[in-house]
Amino acid sequence: MLDIADELHRWVEQGRDFAVATVVAVGGSAPRQPGAALAVDAEGTAVGSVSGGCVEGAVYELCRQALEDGGTVLERFGYSDDDAFAVGLTCGGVIDILVTPVRARDTARRALFATALAAVADGEAAAVARVVSGPADLTGRAIVVRSDGSHEGGFGGHPELDRTVVAETAAQLDAGRTGVLEIGEQGSRCGAPLTVLVESSVPPPRMIVFGAIDFASALVRVGAFLGYRVTVCDARPVFATRARFPDADEIVVDWPHRYLERTDVDARTVLCVLTHDAKFDVPLLRLALRLPVAYVGAMGSRRTHLDRNERLREVGVTELELARLRSPIGLDLGARTPEETALSIAAEIVANRRGGSGTSLTGAHTPIHHDPAGAPARRIGSVA
């Protein structure tokens, strides 16, 4: 639901009634991950997607029905080849869809959803935890949790369950994760089992591109396309200009290592070092390889790579730290142009993030999707 928060926030402000269908769980080669949503308003307008097209029509009708009767529905869609007109996922996967009406008459639910949607639309970090399945009096109930730990909503007379779900949701939000929790209705293993979907929305991850060269311009465009907030940093003001990088969110004129020392990074940040100049690279990479970021890549020939590694060893970078460096940067696509090189770098970043091998899918027998969302649901109170 939060992936279409901007549009749903406008609908709430306009007073529209709508129903939202959210992917709760997936199996096999399902095209969308938990949290993906399709919403339909009372006029029949639809936004979002839950399957990339396979079951959109059937989910659309479920939303229209939910608007009429006000009921929350959990529906499973899987592969079907027995009937050419049957509704199923042609990719062979399985998805569970939760359909929830959000109408003016549902005042508590609407107010809670409005809070979450407004926070996300304003760029704040927030998460929504909803009971997907379990006792009838709990199904569909929700809690909104913010990054400071404050929350709104609850599960109606189950304080221990509220406390447990808030704590777990805050942890998921801190990691920027969306997924499900399996828990008892009393907040542990006790009581009837229920499933809680946690949807997290956090500000976009950062991509910092060091080196204002022509290859950087292409990488900035690809980074923005992938949803990163992109910063370009170079010590040379004649090159680090808005005219050269119109798609960058931020342009910084400073020595790369000085900027990296003072800027905020996290476990989702990717650092792309395109300067391939030792006076910039060595102090920058010495710092970058010791930061808890997702990816550090550096451009250069194999000869440059070997020389740079020796220089890094001389300034105290360990072999374990060097093992984190992706250099020469990118996957082997045979890239030559700046755009092809940017695609090569982006492909490596995605493979690193998703656990992909970077090899051709043709003839392979490995899973197409590597997302951790396909892992078993986390069970509260279980022994790791």
ABEGO torsion letter per residue (X at the ends): XAAAAAAAAAAAAAGBBBBBBBBABBBEABABBBGBBBBBBAAGBBBEBAAGGAAAAAAAAAAAAAAAAGBBBBBBBBBBAABAABBBBAAGBBBBBBBBBBBAABAAAAAAAAAAAAAAAAGBBBBBBBBABEBAAABGBBBBBBAAGBBBEEAGGBAAAAAAAAAAAAAAAAAGBBBBBBBBAAGBABEBBBBBBBBBBBBBBBBBBBEBBAAAAAAAAAAAAAGBBBBBBBABAAABBAAABAABABBBBBBAAAAAAABBBBAABBBBBAAGBAAAAAAAAAAAAABBBABBBBBEBAAAAAAAAAAAAAAGBBAAAAAABBOBBEBBAGBABAAAAAAAAAAAAAAAAAGBAGBBABGBABBABABAAABBBBBBGBBX
